[in-house]
Amino acid sequence: IKAQQLSLYTEAWSQTDDHLPLHTSIVLFLLSYCELNSVRVFLVCNTAVSTEAWRRRRTKLPQAVDVCCVSVEDVPPLVKGCRLPAAVDGTGQLCRAGLAVVLRHVINKTMEDDPSKNNVLSLLGFKKTCLKACAEVSKWTRLCEIDIPFAVEEHLQNPTNPNQQLPSAITVLERRLSEPVKVHNDDKIRRQKLKEQKQDKRNEFPTALGETNPESKPGQSSESSAELELRAALARLSVAAVPRLTSRENSEIRKVKTADLPPLEHVFAEGLYFTLTDVVLLPCIYHYLVGKAHAASVLPCLPHLLRWYSRVQQVPGVPRAAEDCGLNLSILHLPTPNHPAPSVGDEPHPDPGQEEMSEQLPFVGGPRPTMTKLKENGIEAVFTPHPCPAWTLPWDSLPEAINPTEGKMSNVRAVRKMQQLNNLVAMVTKLARPGYIVVDFCSGSGHVGIVLAHTLPHCQVVLIENKEESLVRAQRRSAQLGLKNIGFIQANLDYFTGPFHIGVALHACGIATDMVMEHCIQAQAAFVISPCCYGFIQNAVKFTFPKSKKFKETLTYKEHMILCRFADQTAVQLNPERRLTGKRCMGLVDLDRSWAAETHGYSVQVMTMEPENCSPKNNMLVGRPLQRSEGEDIASKLQA
């Protein structure tokens, strides 16, 4: 029962006014919409709040939500290491951090308490993936979770000329709402729309004898087909009934090619249906529009956004939740023009629905010209000898919950997993000291972190993973072992801000390796990382490749990408020569990474796991800050 209790921590008011941060407003709005009463909300205050100020501010908070203030000093340790909002379970060991992660958990918690709330479950969208992709790799999640709230917060804190140019985040959203939408099984809806459009034309024009169409209805107009999307959306919300779609249309409609069917227009942010994205955007857009209510030159640039704002108010439960949270939606009497949005600037904006990473550039040929170019400039892959190749954990004497065979994998794969763990744990145990905090990034179901927590009882181990299912499973395994020196954080890497001494990651895919290295460098922590999925390494918001100065002077981005692509050619079924080339490419990519880290005062070595066949991706990057190690060589310290 204790584990089912949930405490949610989020930012309180600023010191100067009663304005709640937008992330806090969004969380409270969702709690009110879900009518979830089993969560206690703590507003984290930097300064003490007087009784009088609390009474005044409490009236502006949802009355049905259990809300209280708490000082920063009284926040649980795991929450202190995360950006707010964050939610922690009754054990104090599992924390969920970040707006999207916390909101999705609130929905899941609501369904646990009352499985009949289908309107709440539908917020997760098709296949329950709404805002599931992390902001580091999804432009759409970053736009909704970070960019738009930040732009509106900036506007609220620094109100300037009401006729100023629209923030780019608002512009991107307006353009997204103007685009046709793709929804699951939209062919039937589009054919129904075509049918209604043809019916409207017959109703609009008289017959040859001057008589009206007998199928026409009084008051029927061409607006009917234009509102098909809205009727379909509201039907899902049990507000109105959309006409039943027949299983087989007449031949005139059935013969129309899919490409020639009329497109569907946005009703809500992600298409036809009301989702968590709309919940996130409503408080943001409300506050932005309130501040822009008299900006005659700005509002006409947002026809689709204004139409969306009007439609959101028709969703059952939204007006009630908004009023409960002090959002007076009806106070805004805004125009809803039907003409296309005028130009809002010449700067092109990316489509938020596209993938985060840069477009892959085509290339012809293999990696040898690139490798030759590097060799001519004195750059070759260098691997440091493994300092303790025979080191192994005492697997036969370890509890069953630690052994990888406890998971759902074959015996052969489990043996290889144990060999991989031998390598990482060997490096970490030699670097660790009593009282150290060790963070297992991209932890999955906890194979590395649980072994470390058991092996290093005098250290605190924190597992960070974005997938809830994996982390919950890791927590169950930890509970079986009775581990007390372990914590779990479900969050994107950017939401973890706590101090630590060693960062570890087994097979961090693509730029996840670079993100882990960046976190370690910012914390001045040592790292032991096994990279993976080199082919996914591409320019992103945070990183551009190559990373080091010497590689940048030698290779173009396209040439570096060729190395990354062929670094994945190490599978056991390939011929030995091709695998050797792939291994050299792996070494070159990781050499670039290690040189980039050395510019931040690190000693970094690229090693190969033992035995080499424990994984096709058998590289390890081992590094630590020189100021912490006082210039000692990592290999000599590990051998000691």
Secondary structure, DSSP 4 states (H G I P E B T S, - for coil): -GGG-EEEEEE---SSSSPPPHHHHHHHHHHHHHT--SEEEEEEESS---HHHHHHHHTTS-TTSEEEEEEGGGS-HHHHTBPSSEEEETTSSEEEESHHHHHHHHHHHHHHH-TT-HHHHGGG-GGG-TTTS-TTTBHHHHIIIIIHHHHHHHHHHS---TTSPPPHHHHHHHHHHHS-B--TTHHHHHHHHHHHHHHHHHHHS--TTSPPPTT--TT--THHHHTHHHHHHHHHTTSSPPPPPPSS--HHHHTS-GGGSPPBPPSBTTBSS--HHHHHHHHHHHHHHHHTTT-TTTGGG-HHHHHHHHHHTTSTTHHHHHHHTT--GGG-------SPPPP--SS----TTSBSSPPPPP--S-SHHHHHHHHHTT-----BPPS-TT----GGGS-TTTSGGGSS--HHHHHHHHHHHHHHHHHHHHH--TT-EEEEET-TTTHHHHHHHHH-TTSEEEEEES-HHHHHHHHHHHHHHT-SSEEEEES-GGGB----SEEEEEEEETTHHHHHHHHHHHTT-EEEEEEE-GGG----SS--SS-SHHHHHH--HHHHHHHHHHHT---TTS-HHHHHHHHHHHHHHHHHHHHHHHTTTEEEEEEE-SSGGG-SS-EEEEEEEHHHHTT--HHHHHH-
